[in-house]
Amino acid sequence: MDKAVAGVMANAAANIDMSRHRFCWAIAVVLGLVSIVLASRIMVGGVVGTSPDGRAAIIVTPAERDLVLEEMRGLLEAVQTIIVANNAGDLNTVAVAGRKVGRANMGPQSAEFAARLPMGFRKLGMDTHLRFDQLALDAEQFGSTEQVSQQLGELTGNCVACHRAYRLVASDPG
């Protein structure tokens, strides 16, 4: 009888151990899935939906929207300055205007704000700033108005691509 009881108890203990093992695996799987979702949210960003015109809607606070629009106006002012200076053959002004909106002069962004921006939006933005830096460097080094025109045409392709793909939608947090 003792052997039978011991066998039943051993089976019960094995079943409990298997149940614990399954429970641990289930928790590990759930945590893994949550980690993947959170990582993809950070990597891909926060496109929340589609705007009525078909572009991806990026939900930001009104202050964040104002900040991005201010930066975009600065980029557009630089483009205008570069065109006028390049037409006049003033490559020093071209370089100064390009460097003014290059990577070194990007404004700080909070991690929370950056996480809400889609990866494509962030990549286009970074590439645009880097292209302004390259345009400034090339204007100084090579002194070619034709090259500046070529680079500016390619650079503004980023602007077109971004404005074609994304729309900022201001929404109060809460």
C-alpha positions as CSV (number, residue, x, y, z in Angstrom):
1,M,0.0,0.0,0.0
2,D,2.8,2.4,0.8
3,K,4.2,1.8,-2.7
4,A,0.8,2.6,-4.3
5,V,0.5,5.8,-2.2
6,A,4.0,6.7,-3.0
7,G,3.4,6.1,-6.7
8,V,0.2,8.3,-6.7
9,M,2.0,11.0,-4.8
10,A,4.9,10.9,-7.3
11,N,2.5,11.2,-10.2
12,A,0.8,14.1,-8.5
13,A,4.1,15.8,-7.8
14,A,5.1,15.2,-11.5
15,N,1.8,16.7,-12.7
16,I,2.2,19.7,-10.4
17,D,5.8,20.2,-11.6
18,M,4.6,19.9,-15.3
19,S,1.9,22.4,-14.6
20,R,4.4,24.8,-13.1
21,H,6.6,24.2,-16.1
22,R,3.8,25.0,-18.5
23,F,2.8,28.1,-16.5
24,C,6.4,29.4,-16.7
25,W,6.6,28.7,-20.4
26,A,3.2,30.5,-20.9
27,I,4.5,33.5,-19.0
28,A,7.7,33.5,-21.0
29,V,5.8,33.4,-24.3
30,V,3.5,36.2,-23.2
31,L,6.4,38.4,-22.0
32,G,8.2,37.7,-25.2
33,L,5.2,38.8,-27.3
34,V,4.8,41.9,-25.2
35,S,8.5,42.7,-25.7
36,I,8.1,42.3,-29.5
37,V,5.1,44.5,-29.6
38,L,6.8,47.2,-27.5
39,A,10.1,47.0,-29.5
40,S,8.2,47.2,-32.8
41,R,6.3,50.2,-31.5
42,I,9.6,52.0,-30.7
43,M,11.2,50.9,-34.0
44,V,8.3,51.5,-36.3
45,G,6.8,54.4,-34.4
46,G,3.4,55.7,-33.7
47,V,1.4,56.0,-36.8
48,V,-2.0,55.9,-35.3
49,G,-4.2,55.8,-38.4
50,T,-4.9,57.1,-41.8
51,S,-5.9,60.7,-42.4
52,P,-8.8,61.5,-44.7
53,D,-6.5,62.2,-47.6
54,G,-4.8,58.8,-47.3
55,R,-1.6,59.8,-45.6
56,A,-0.4,58.3,-42.4
57,A,-1.6,60.3,-39.4
58,I,1.0,61.0,-36.8
59,I,-0.7,62.0,-33.5
60,V,1.3,64.6,-31.6
61,T,0.5,67.3,-29.1
62,P,-0.2,70.8,-30.4
63,A,3.2,72.0,-29.0
64,E,5.0,69.1,-30.8
65,R,3.2,69.9,-34.0
66,D,4.2,73.5,-33.7
67,L,7.8,72.5,-33.1
68,V,7.9,70.2,-36.2
69,L,6.3,72.9,-38.4
70,E,8.8,75.5,-37.1
71,E,11.6,73.1,-38.1
72,M,10.1,72.6,-41.5
73,R,9.8,76.3,-42.1
74,G,13.5,76.6,-41.2
75,L,14.2,74.0,-43.8
76,L,12.1,75.8,-46.4
77,E,13.8,79.1,-45.6
78,A,17.2,77.4,-46.1
79,V,16.1,76.0,-49.5
80,Q,15.0,79.5,-50.6
81,T,18.3,81.1,-49.4
82,I,20.3,78.4,-51.1
83,I,18.5,78.9,-54.4
84,V,19.0,82.6,-54.4
85,A,22.6,82.4,-53.3
86,N,23.4,79.6,-55.8
87,N,21.9,81.6,-58.6
88,A,24.2,84.5,-57.6
89,G,27.2,82.2,-57.4
90,D,27.6,82.9,-53.7
91,L,28.6,79.5,-52.5
92,N,29.7,80.7,-49.1
93,T,26.1,81.7,-48.4
94,V,24.9,78.3,-49.8
95,A,27.2,76.6,-47.3
96,V,26.2,78.7,-44.3
97,A,22.4,78.2,-45.1
98,G,22.9,74.4,-45.5
99,R,24.9,74.1,-42.3
100,K,22.3,76.1,-40.4
101,V,19.8,73.3,-40.9
102,G,22.2,70.4,-40.8
103,R,22.4,67.7,-38.2
104,A,24.4,69.7,-35.7
105,N,21.5,72.2,-35.4
106,M,18.6,69.8,-34.9
107,G,16.6,70.6,-31.9
108,P,16.3,68.2,-29.0
109,Q,13.4,65.8,-28.9
110,S,12.0,63.9,-26.0
111,A,12.2,60.1,-26.2
112,E,8.4,60.0,-25.8
113,F,7.9,62.3,-28.8
114,A,10.4,60.4,-30.9
115,A,8.7,57.1,-30.1
116,R,5.4,58.5,-31.6
117,L,7.1,59.3,-34.9
118,P,7.2,56.5,-37.5
119,M,10.6,55.1,-38.4
120,G,10.1,56.3,-42.0
121,F,9.4,59.8,-40.9
122,R,12.5,59.8,-38.6
123,K,14.7,58.4,-41.4
124,L,13.6,61.0,-43.9
125,G,14.1,63.8,-41.4
126,M,17.6,62.6,-40.5
127,D,18.6,62.0,-44.1
128,T,17.4,65.5,-45.0
129,H,19.6,67.1,-42.3
130,L,22.6,65.0,-43.3
131,R,22.0,66.0,-47.0
132,F,22.1,69.7,-46.0
133,D,25.4,69.1,-44.2
134,Q,26.8,67.4,-47.4
135,L,25.5,70.2,-49.6
136,A,27.3,72.7,-47.4
137,L,30.5,70.8,-47.4
138,D,30.4,70.2,-51.2
139,A,29.6,73.9,-51.9
140,E,32.8,74.8,-49.9
141,Q,35.0,72.1,-51.3
142,F,34.0,72.0,-55.0
143,G,32.5,75.4,-55.7
144,S,30.0,74.1,-58.3
145,T,26.6,75.8,-58.6
146,E,25.5,72.9,-60.9
147,Q,26.3,70.4,-58.1
148,V,24.4,72.5,-55.6
149,S,21.4,72.5,-57.9
150,Q,21.6,68.7,-58.3
151,Q,22.0,68.1,-54.6
152,L,19.1,70.5,-53.7
153,G,16.9,68.7,-56.2
154,E,17.6,65.4,-54.6
155,L,17.3,66.8,-51.1
156,T,13.9,68.3,-51.7
157,G,12.8,64.8,-52.9
158,N,12.8,63.9,-49.2
159,C,10.5,66.8,-48.5
160,V,8.1,65.7,-51.2
161,A,8.2,62.1,-50.0
162,C,7.6,63.0,-46.4
163,H,4.7,65.4,-47.2
164,R,3.2,62.8,-49.5
165,A,3.3,60.1,-46.8
166,Y,2.6,61.8,-43.5
167,R,0.4,64.3,-41.8
168,L,0.7,65.6,-38.3
169,V,-2.5,65.6,-36.3
170,A,-2.5,67.6,-33.1
171,S,-4.4,66.1,-30.3
172,D,-4.3,67.1,-26.6
173,P,-3.0,64.3,-24.4
174,G,-5.4,62.6,-22.2
